[in-house]
């Protein structure tokens, strides 16, 4: 599970994003949009 504040890579644009919410599908800010990512890139 991802911890809040950890860095993930967006599967859509490849930018590094910060996980802002803990859970199975953490919400991350990517390209200015809050998106859900289930897999760690």
PDB file with one MODEL, atoms N, CA, C and O in Angstrom:
MODEL        1
ATOM      1  N   UNK A   1       0.825  -1.207   0.000  1.00  0.00           N
ATOM      2  CA  UNK A   1       0.000   0.000   0.000  1.00  0.00           C
ATOM      3  C   UNK A   1       0.860   1.259   0.000  1.00  0.00           C
ATOM      4  O   UNK A   1       1.910   1.305   0.641  1.00  0.00           O
ATOM      5  N   UNK A   2       0.424   2.237  -0.695  1.00  0.00           N
ATOM      6  CA  UNK A   2       1.193   3.481  -0.781  1.00  0.00           C
ATOM      7  C   UNK A   2       0.953   4.352   0.437  1.00  0.00           C
ATOM      8  O   UNK A   2      -0.162   4.451   0.949  1.00  0.00           O
ATOM      9  N   UNK A   3       2.027   4.980   0.885  1.00  0.00           N
ATOM     10  CA  UNK A   3       1.886   5.890   2.017  1.00  0.00           C
ATOM     11  C   UNK A   3       1.715   7.306   1.496  1.00  0.00           C
ATOM     12  O   UNK A   3       2.280   7.669   0.465  1.00  0.00           O
ATOM     13  N   UNK A   4       0.937   8.099   2.210  1.00  0.00           N
ATOM     14  CA  UNK A   4       0.741   9.491   1.815  1.00  0.00           C
ATOM     15  C   UNK A   4       2.097  10.190   1.840  1.00  0.00           C
ATOM     16  O   UNK A   4       2.869  10.020   2.784  1.00  0.00           O
ATOM     17  N   UNK A   5       2.382  10.965   0.818  1.00  0.00           N
ATOM     18  CA  UNK A   5       3.656  11.665   0.740  1.00  0.00           C
ATOM     19  C   UNK A   5       4.700  10.899  -0.060  1.00  0.00           C
ATOM     20  O   UNK A   5       5.768  11.439  -0.348  1.00  0.00           O
ATOM     21  N   UNK A   6       4.412   9.647  -0.425  1.00  0.00           N
ATOM     22  CA  UNK A   6       5.360   8.887  -1.225  1.00  0.00           C
ATOM     23  C   UNK A   6       5.226   9.277  -2.694  1.00  0.00           C
ATOM     24  O   UNK A   6       4.188   9.777  -3.127  1.00  0.00           O
ATOM     25  N   UNK A   7       6.297   9.038  -3.451  1.00  0.00           N
ATOM     26  CA  UNK A   7       6.281   9.426  -4.859  1.00  0.00           C
ATOM     27  C   UNK A   7       5.937   8.243  -5.752  1.00  0.00           C
ATOM     28  O   UNK A   7       6.473   7.147  -5.586  1.00  0.00           O
ATOM     29  N   UNK A   8       5.045   8.475  -6.690  1.00  0.00           N
ATOM     30  CA  UNK A   8       4.682   7.469  -7.677  1.00  0.00           C
ATOM     31  C   UNK A   8       4.881   8.064  -9.056  1.00  0.00           C
ATOM     32  O   UNK A   8       4.998   9.281  -9.203  1.00  0.00           O
ATOM     33  N   UNK A   9       4.920   7.215 -10.059  1.00  0.00           N
ATOM     34  CA  UNK A   9       5.035   7.692 -11.433  1.00  0.00           C
ATOM     35  C   UNK A   9       3.690   7.517 -12.118  1.00  0.00           C
ATOM     36  O   UNK A   9       3.086   6.446 -12.058  1.00  0.00           O
ATOM     37  N   UNK A  10       3.230   8.569 -12.763  1.00  0.00           N
ATOM     38  CA  UNK A  10       1.940   8.514 -13.442  1.00  0.00           C
ATOM     39  C   UNK A  10       2.041   7.600 -14.654  1.00  0.00           C
ATOM     40  O   UNK A  10       2.957   7.732 -15.464  1.00  0.00           O
ATOM     41  N   UNK A  11       1.091   6.669 -14.775  1.00  0.00           N
ATOM     42  CA  UNK A  11       1.123   5.737 -15.904  1.00  0.00           C
ATOM     43  C   UNK A  11       0.684   6.403 -17.197  1.00  0.00           C
ATOM     44  O   UNK A  11       0.924   5.871 -18.281  1.00  0.00           O
ATOM     45  N   UNK A  12       0.040   7.567 -17.094  1.00  0.00           N
ATOM     46  CA  UNK A  12      -0.430   8.249 -18.303  1.00  0.00           C
ATOM     47  C   UNK A  12       0.621   9.179 -18.894  1.00  0.00           C
ATOM     48  O   UNK A  12       0.882   9.137 -20.097  1.00  0.00           O
ATOM     49  N   UNK A  13       1.231  10.027 -18.048  1.00  0.00           N
ATOM     50  CA  UNK A  13       2.170  11.010 -18.597  1.00  0.00           C
ATOM     51  C   UNK A  13       3.609  10.750 -18.174  1.00  0.00           C
ATOM     52  O   UNK A  13       4.533  11.333 -18.742  1.00  0.00           O
ATOM     53  N   UNK A  14       3.817   9.876 -17.177  1.00  0.00           N
ATOM     54  CA  UNK A  14       5.171   9.539 -16.768  1.00  0.00           C
ATOM     55  C   UNK A  14       5.785  10.517 -15.784  1.00  0.00           C
ATOM     56  O   UNK A  14       6.942  10.352 -15.397  1.00  0.00           O
ATOM     57  N   UNK A  15       5.034  11.534 -15.369  1.00  0.00           N
ATOM     58  CA  UNK A  15       5.556  12.490 -14.395  1.00  0.00           C
ATOM     59  C   UNK A  15       5.524  11.893 -12.998  1.00  0.00           C
ATOM     60  O   UNK A  15       4.693  11.040 -12.686  1.00  0.00           O
ATOM     61  N   UNK A  16       6.449  12.362 -12.161  1.00  0.00           N
ATOM     62  CA  UNK A  16       6.432  11.925 -10.772  1.00  0.00           C
ATOM     63  C   UNK A  16       5.332  12.671 -10.048  1.00  0.00           C
ATOM     64  O   UNK A  16       5.190  13.884 -10.205  1.00  0.00           O
ATOM     65  N   UNK A  17       4.551  11.951  -9.255  1.00  0.00           N
ATOM     66  CA  UNK A  17       3.451  12.569  -8.537  1.00  0.00           C
ATOM     67  C   UNK A  17       3.511  12.166  -7.073  1.00  0.00           C
ATOM     68  O   UNK A  17       4.131  11.162  -6.722  1.00  0.00           O
ATOM     69  N   UNK A  18       2.870  12.948  -6.228  1.00  0.00           N
ATOM     70  CA  UNK A  18       2.872  12.670  -4.801  1.00  0.00           C
ATOM     71  C   UNK A  18       1.529  12.097  -4.384  1.00  0.00           C
ATOM     72  O   UNK A  18       0.477  12.642  -4.718  1.00  0.00           O
ATOM     73  N   UNK A  19       1.576  10.989  -3.649  1.00  0.00           N
ATOM     74  CA  UNK A  19       0.350  10.385  -3.149  1.00  0.00           C
ATOM     75  C   UNK A  19      -0.189  11.251  -2.019  1.00  0.00           C
ATOM     76  O   UNK A  19       0.509  11.508  -1.038  1.00  0.00           O
ATOM     77  N   UNK A  20      -1.445  11.705  -2.161  1.00  0.00           N
ATOM     78  CA  UNK A  20      -2.015  12.594  -1.161  1.00  0.00           C
ATOM     79  C   UNK A  20      -3.029  11.896  -0.271  1.00  0.00           C
ATOM     80  O   UNK A  20      -3.491  12.473   0.713  1.00  0.00           O
ATOM     81  N   UNK A  21      -3.379  10.662  -0.605  1.00  0.00           N
ATOM     82  CA  UNK A  21      -4.346   9.938   0.210  1.00  0.00           C
ATOM     83  C   UNK A  21      -3.950   8.474   0.283  1.00  0.00           C
ATOM     84  O   UNK A  21      -3.569   7.878  -0.724  1.00  0.00           O
ATOM     85  N   UNK A  22      -4.040   7.889   1.483  1.00  0.00           N
ATOM     86  CA  UNK A  22      -3.680   6.490   1.635  1.00  0.00           C
ATOM     87  C   UNK A  22      -4.833   5.591   1.233  1.00  0.00           C
ATOM     88  O   UNK A  22      -5.997   5.975   1.347  1.00  0.00           O
ATOM     89  N   UNK A  23      -4.514   4.401   0.765  1.00  0.00           N
ATOM     90  CA  UNK A  23      -5.557   3.464   0.387  1.00  0.00           C
ATOM     91  C   UNK A  23      -5.109   2.565  -0.742  1.00  0.00           C
ATOM     92  O   UNK A  23      -3.975   2.662  -1.211  1.00  0.00           O
ATOM     93  N   UNK A  24      -5.998   1.686  -1.181  1.00  0.00           N
ATOM     94  CA  UNK A  24      -5.674   0.779  -2.281  1.00  0.00           C
ATOM     95  C   UNK A  24      -5.507   1.547  -3.579  1.00  0.00           C
ATOM     96  O   UNK A  24      -4.611   1.247  -4.368  1.00  0.00           O
ATOM     97  N   UNK A  25      -6.365   2.540  -3.810  1.00  0.00           N
ATOM     98  CA  UNK A  25      -6.258   3.373  -5.005  1.00  0.00           C
ATOM     99  C   UNK A  25      -5.987   4.809  -4.567  1.00  0.00           C
ATOM    100  O   UNK A  25      -6.902   5.631  -4.507  1.00  0.00           O
ATOM    101  N   UNK A  26      -4.725   5.104  -4.261  1.00  0.00           N
ATOM    102  CA  UNK A  26      -4.396   6.429  -3.750  1.00  0.00           C
ATOM    103  C   UNK A  26      -4.661   7.525  -4.767  1.00  0.00           C
ATOM    104  O   UNK A  26      -4.421   7.351  -5.962  1.00  0.00           O
ATOM    105  N   UNK A  27      -5.156   8.651  -4.286  1.00  0.00           N
ATOM    106  CA  UNK A  27      -5.371   9.780  -5.186  1.00  0.00           C
ATOM    107  C   UNK A  27      -4.061  10.535  -5.315  1.00  0.00           C
ATOM    108  O   UNK A  27      -3.423  10.860  -4.313  1.00  0.00           O
ATOM    109  N   UNK A  28      -3.662  10.811  -6.539  1.00  0.00           N
ATOM    110  CA  UNK A  28      -2.438  11.568  -6.757  1.00  0.00           C
ATOM    111  C   UNK A  28      -2.725  12.751  -7.656  1.00  0.00           C
ATOM    112  O   UNK A  28      -3.606  12.698  -8.515  1.00  0.00           O
ATOM    113  N   UNK A  29      -1.969  13.826  -7.450  1.00  0.00           N
ATOM    114  CA  UNK A  29      -2.140  14.993  -8.308  1.00  0.00           C
ATOM    115  C   UNK A  29      -1.262  14.816  -9.533  1.00  0.00           C
ATOM    116  O   UNK A  29      -0.042  14.706  -9.411  1.00  0.00           O
ATOM    117  N   UNK A  30      -1.865  14.787 -10.706  1.00  0.00           N
ATOM    118  CA  UNK A  30      -1.096  14.599 -11.932  1.00  0.00           C
ATOM    119  C   UNK A  30      -1.639  15.509 -13.015  1.00  0.00           C
ATOM    120  O   UNK A  30      -2.843  15.511 -13.267  1.00  0.00           O
ATOM    121  N   UNK A  31      -0.789  16.274 -13.653  1.00  0.00           N
ATOM    122  CA  UNK A  31      -1.201  17.177 -14.729  1.00  0.00           C
ATOM    123  C   UNK A  31      -2.284  18.132 -14.232  1.00  0.00           C
ATOM    124  O   UNK A  31      -3.136  18.561 -15.011  1.00  0.00           O
ATOM    125  N   UNK A  32      -2.259  18.468 -12.942  1.00  0.00           N
ATOM    126  CA  UNK A  32      -3.243  19.383 -12.384  1.00  0.00           C
ATOM    127  C   UNK A  32      -4.566  18.726 -12.066  1.00  0.00           C
ATOM    128  O   UNK A  32      -5.497  19.396 -11.621  1.00  0.00           O
ATOM    129  N   UNK A  33      -4.668  17.403 -12.290  1.00  0.00           N
ATOM    130  CA  UNK A  33      -5.923  16.700 -12.054  1.00  0.00           C
ATOM    131  C   UNK A  33      -5.709  15.603 -11.020  1.00  0.00           C
ATOM    132  O   UNK A  33      -4.707  14.890 -11.064  1.00  0.00           O
ATOM    133  N   UNK A  34      -6.642  15.470 -10.101  1.00  0.00           N
ATOM    134  CA  UNK A  34      -6.548  14.388  -9.120  1.00  0.00           C
ATOM    135  C   UNK A  34      -6.994  13.103  -9.801  1.00  0.00           C
ATOM    136  O   UNK A  34      -8.123  13.004 -10.282  1.00  0.00           O
ATOM    137  N   UNK A  35      -6.097  12.116  -9.839  1.00  0.00           N
ATOM    138  CA  UNK A  35      -6.408  10.876 -10.530  1.00  0.00           C
ATOM    139  C   UNK A  35      -6.150   9.697  -9.615  1.00  0.00           C
ATOM    140  O   UNK A  35      -5.425   9.814  -8.627  1.00  0.00           O
ATOM    141  N   UNK A  36      -6.736   8.576  -9.941  1.00  0.00           N
ATOM    142  CA  UNK A  36      -6.512   7.369  -9.155  1.00  0.00           C
ATOM    143  C   UNK A  36      -5.568   6.443  -9.916  1.00  0.00           C
ATOM    144  O   UNK A  36      -5.737   6.203 -11.111  1.00  0.00           O
ATOM    145  N   UNK A  37      -4.583   5.934  -9.205  1.00  0.00           N
ATOM    146  CA  UNK A  37      -3.654   4.986  -9.805  1.00  0.00           C
ATOM    147  C   UNK A  37      -3.541   3.778  -8.889  1.00  0.00           C
ATOM    148  O   UNK A  37      -3.259   3.930  -7.700  1.00  0.00           O
ATOM    149  N   UNK A  38      -3.751   2.616  -9.405  1.00  0.00           N
ATOM    150  CA  UNK A  38      -3.686   1.411  -8.593  1.00  0.00           C
ATOM    151  C   UNK A  38      -2.305   0.776  -8.643  1.00  0.00           C
ATOM    152  O   UNK A  38      -1.899   0.094  -7.702  1.00  0.00           O
ATOM    153  N   UNK A  39      -1.568   1.001  -9.757  1.00  0.00           N
ATOM    154  CA  UNK A  39      -0.268   0.352  -9.887  1.00  0.00           C
ATOM    155  C   UNK A  39       0.868   1.337  -9.726  1.00  0.00           C
ATOM    156  O   UNK A  39       0.764   2.503 -10.106  1.00  0.00           O
ATOM    157  N   UNK A  40       1.954   0.846  -9.158  1.00  0.00           N
ATOM    158  CA  UNK A  40       3.166   1.667  -9.067  1.00  0.00           C
ATOM    159  C   UNK A  40       3.901   1.501 -10.376  1.00  0.00           C
ATOM    160  O   UNK A  40       4.189   0.381 -10.798  1.00  0.00           O
ATOM    161  N   UNK A  41       4.206   2.625 -11.024  1.00  0.00           N
ATOM    162  CA  UNK A  41       4.914   2.540 -12.303  1.00  0.00           C
ATOM    163  C   UNK A  41       6.391   2.410 -12.005  1.00  0.00           C
ATOM    164  O   UNK A  41       7.202   2.322 -12.927  1.00  0.00           O
TER     165      UNK A  41
ENDMDL
END
